[in-house]
Amino acid sequence: MTESIESTAGDDRHATAARSFDAAAEIYEASRPDYPAAAVEWMLAPDARQVLDLGAGTGKLTSALVDRGLDVVAVDPSGPMLDVLRRRVPAARALVAGAEDLPLDDASVDVVTVAQAWHWVDPVRASAEVARVLRPGGTLSLVWNIRDESVEWIRRFGEIAGSERSFRDLGESPVVGPEFAGLESSVFPWSRTMTRDEVLDLIRSRSWYLTADPERQSEMVSAVSRLVEDATVDGVVEMVYVTEVFRARRAVRARAVP
């Protein structure tokens, strides 16, 4: 387990890692993958109109939601990340806030999406707050892009820069509160081609790189650079992903946030 699904809310290491993204907003936007269209569609209820994109970051998922004609509010605790989002996705309303104290009215949205971020929150408190802003029967959808380490060069990449395993690989599911029922999941394999510099920027956007000391950062960049040079065909490598999505429905009655 790594940054994608491992981090534990509430400790100093977690807080430091989360804050590290403030200084890397531009490189995060440039290097992180988007989400496949089929996965985005699976996250959304057919009649959804108002969507909260929670932990929106620079708007990697937000832009896909807006492109579908949805009314989107993007919330993230990082002001620098949202500055990038506002430039990229001006149609979305961007608000600085955490998942445990949302600046939205009760029963005001149809879907809450959380991309690559549920592992950064207190899932019990966040579930209660998400349930508060969702309409009865509304959907909470969680999504992660996980590198496919069945591919040899990607497995070796993980040995250098941190391995990734999906919930399905681990036989687990993300924690959601009792306000939600019927948790279900689906996976969407896909890939993208990347240049050597793009792969190095991907490393530089990760919390474990951002919080490492300069010597360790240099070691990781050098090792991955050599790996990518060996794996490159016609100047690019194929980064293979499995996008893992979970969704659950809000119960008619949801408990109050403690």
LINVENCOR-V638630 format. One record per helix or strand of 2 or more residues. SS is the DSSP state (a for helix, b for strand). FROM is the first residue (numbers start at 1). TO is the last residue. If there is no record, write none. Layout:
BEGIN
SS_FROM_TO ; SS_FROM_TO
END
This chain:
BEGIN
a_12_31 ; a_37_43 ; b_50_54 ; a_62_67 ; b_71_76 ; a_79_88 ; b_93_96 ; b_109_115 ; a_118_120 ; a_123_133 ; b_134_147 ; a_152_161 ; a_167_170 ; b_180_194 ; a_196_204 ; a_207_210 ; a_214_231 ; b_236_250
END
